[in-house]
């Protein structure tokens, strides 16, 4: 494809898509949305393009996708010197081969203002998996990108990063103004990290990670907690000069810092002054009163890219929530098009508990949410 495709923000429904919509893009693809489902098995595969040498901008995917080959991504397989800007993935992704990512599998081009919100499951016993990109090999930084999806590796996968799985280039900034808020759970202790899991080999020195942070929890299944790094993890033999500039992480569990990264408590993460070097005028924003996400957010890749659409709630049992023996059960009528809701129980303004419900069933509008009774006191008044 070597022209301009403008989707005018319309949605294309995918019914068991088996090959990328564009095998090779050398033109411009923009303003198009996808939903449905896809099972892609080609080498270099993604819902929008298998190979991108042009520009893909302002597109989103809500389709569940299984990526069954190497250099595969939720939207793009191989970004071959091209530009990816303003891409969003909301769909759940299953990765079964190496060099795969939520947005892109393998890239030698530019990636900016992209966000992954979908959970990622890795079943492959292979390397290079990222919330944004599996393997990045270019002097262009992955810039202003966010991963909010949880990443779970059920096999012996390694080099798993919230933003980049493997980075290979020298004398450059690898990541700038990025955030990983997704939890990363791996079975083995081989190179998992919130931002970049693995940095190249001995020829790839003097790499910077700038103005970025991790709030996700890194969990290592083989009890090797020393490998649960917040910012970056593995440096190949001979690599020197990896520098963290204004890098921060949430102190939690076994997650530890590396380089000049700074650990912050949850309360400190809600304060603008904790993030020295961050541009809160043009790039970042923060609202400590936001009950869904009170840490810094990227203006162009926020915690949730669109308002949650809720119709007027409808309650079970005579208009009030009911106790079903396991918890307080509430029935919600959900507006069409909603993909995720988060609801909580509050005592005054204090959040007592919360439960996330992910919505992927087309046409279904009624959902039951059960709030556990633990932590609730008989006689107290709570707001749902």
Secondary structure in CASP SS format (residue, H / E / C, confidence):
PFRMAT SS
TARGET T0000
AUTHOR 0000-0000-0000
METHOD secondary structure of the structure
MODEL  1
X C 1.00
X C 1.00
X C 1.00
X E 1.00
X E 1.00
X E 1.00
X E 1.00
X E 1.00
X E 1.00
X E 1.00
X E 1.00
X E 1.00
X E 1.00
X E 1.00
X E 1.00
X E 1.00
X E 1.00
X C 1.00
X C 1.00
X C 1.00
X C 1.00
X E 1.00
X E 1.00
X E 1.00
X E 1.00
X C 1.00
X C 1.00
X E 1.00
X E 1.00
X E 1.00
X E 1.00
X E 1.00
X E 1.00
X E 1.00
X E 1.00
X E 1.00
X E 1.00
X E 1.00
X E 1.00
X E 1.00
X C 1.00
X C 1.00
X C 1.00
X C 1.00
X E 1.00
X C 1.00
X C 1.00
X C 1.00
X E 1.00
X E 1.00
X E 1.00
X E 1.00
X C 1.00
X C 1.00
X E 1.00
X E 1.00
X E 1.00
X C 1.00
X C 1.00
X E 1.00
X E 1.00
X C 1.00
X C 1.00
X E 1.00
X E 1.00
X E 1.00
X E 1.00
X C 1.00
X C 1.00
X C 1.00
X C 1.00
X E 1.00
X E 1.00
X C 1.00
X C 1.00
X E 1.00
X E 1.00
X E 1.00
X E 1.00
X C 1.00
X C 1.00
X C 1.00
X E 1.00
X E 1.00
X E 1.00
X C 1.00
X C 1.00
X E 1.00
X E 1.00
X C 1.00
X C 1.00
X C 1.00
X E 1.00
X E 1.00
X E 1.00
X C 1.00
X C 1.00
X C 1.00
X C 1.00
X E 1.00
X E 1.00
X C 1.00
X C 1.00
X E 1.00
X E 1.00
X E 1.00
X E 1.00
X C 1.00
X C 1.00
X E 1.00
X E 1.00
X E 1.00
X C 1.00
X C 1.00
X E 1.00
X E 1.00
X C 1.00
X C 1.00
X C 1.00
X E 1.00
X E 1.00
X E 1.00
X C 1.00
X C 1.00
X C 1.00
X C 1.00
X E 1.00
X E 1.00
X E 1.00
X E 1.00
X C 1.00
X C 1.00
X E 1.00
X E 1.00
X E 1.00
X E 1.00
X C 1.00
X C 1.00
X C 1.00
X C 1.00
X C 1.00
X E 1.00
X E 1.00
X C 1.00
X C 1.00
X E 1.00
X E 1.00
X C 1.00
X C 1.00
X C 1.00
X E 1.00
X E 1.00
X E 1.00
X C 1.00
X C 1.00
X C 1.00
X C 1.00
X E 1.00
X E 1.00
X E 1.00
X E 1.00
X C 1.00
X C 1.00
X E 1.00
X E 1.00
X E 1.00
X E 1.00
X C 1.00
X C 1.00
X C 1.00
X C 1.00
X E 1.00
X E 1.00
X E 1.00
X E 1.00
X E 1.00
X C 1.00
X C 1.00
X E 1.00
X E 1.00
X C 1.00
X C 1.00
X C 1.00
X E 1.00
X E 1.00
X E 1.00
X C 1.00
X C 1.00
X C 1.00
X C 1.00
X C 1.00
X E 1.00
X E 1.00
X C 1.00
X C 1.00
X E 1.00
X E 1.00
X E 1.00
X E 1.00
X C 1.00
X C 1.00
X C 1.00
X C 1.00
X C 1.00
X C 1.00
X C 1.00
X E 1.00
X E 1.00
X E 1.00
X E 1.00
X E 1.00
X E 1.00
X E 1.00
X E 1.00
X C 1.00
X C 1.00
X C 1.00
X E 1.00
X E 1.00
X E 1.00
X C 1.00
X C 1.00
X C 1.00
X C 1.00
X H 1.00
X H 1.00
X H 1.00
X E 1.00
X E 1.00
X C 1.00
X C 1.00
X E 1.00
X E 1.00
X E 1.00
X E 1.00
X C 1.00
X C 1.00
X C 1.00
X C 1.00
X C 1.00
X C 1.00
X C 1.00
X E 1.00
X E 1.00
X E 1.00
X E 1.00
X E 1.00
X E 1.00
X E 1.00
X E 1.00
X C 1.00
X C 1.00
X C 1.00
X C 1.00
X C 1.00
X E 1.00
X C 1.00
X C 1.00
X C 1.00
X C 1.00
X C 1.00
X E 1.00
X E 1.00
X E 1.00
X C 1.00
X H 1.00
X H 1.00
X H 1.00
X H 1.00
X C 1.00
X C 1.00
X H 1.00
X H 1.00
X H 1.00
X C 1.00
X C 1.00
X C 1.00
X C 1.00
X C 1.00
X C 1.00
X C 1.00
X C 1.00
X C 1.00
X E 1.00
X E 1.00
X C 1.00
X C 1.00
X C 1.00
X C 1.00
X C 1.00
X C 1.00
X C 1.00
X C 1.00
X C 1.00
X C 1.00
X C 1.00
X E 1.00
X E 1.00
X C 1.00
X C 1.00
X E 1.00
X C 1.00
X C 1.00
X C 1.00
X C 1.00
X C 1.00
X C 1.00
X C 1.00
X C 1.00
X E 1.00
X C 1.00
X C 1.00
X C 1.00
X C 1.00
X C 1.00
X H 1.00
X H 1.00
X H 1.00
X H 1.00
X C 1.00
X C 1.00
X E 1.00
X E 1.00
X C 1.00
X C 1.00
X C 1.00
X E 1.00
X E 1.00
X E 1.00
X E 1.00
X E 1.00
X E 1.00
X E 1.00
X E 1.00
X C 1.00
X C 1.00
X C 1.00
X C 1.00
X C 1.00
X E 1.00
X E 1.00
X E 1.00
X E 1.00
X E 1.00
X E 1.00
X E 1.00
X E 1.00
X C 1.00
X C 1.00
X E 1.00
X E 1.00
X E 1.00
X E 1.00
X E 1.00
X E 1.00
X E 1.00
X E 1.00
X E 1.00
X C 1.00
X C 1.00
X C 1.00
X C 1.00
X C 1.00
X C 1.00
X C 1.00
X E 1.00
X E 1.00
X E 1.00
X E 1.00
X E 1.00
X E 1.00
X E 1.00
X C 1.00
X C 1.00
X C 1.00
X C 1.00
X C 1.00
X C 1.00
X C 1.00
X C 1.00
X C 1.00
X C 1.00
X E 1.00
X C 1.00
END
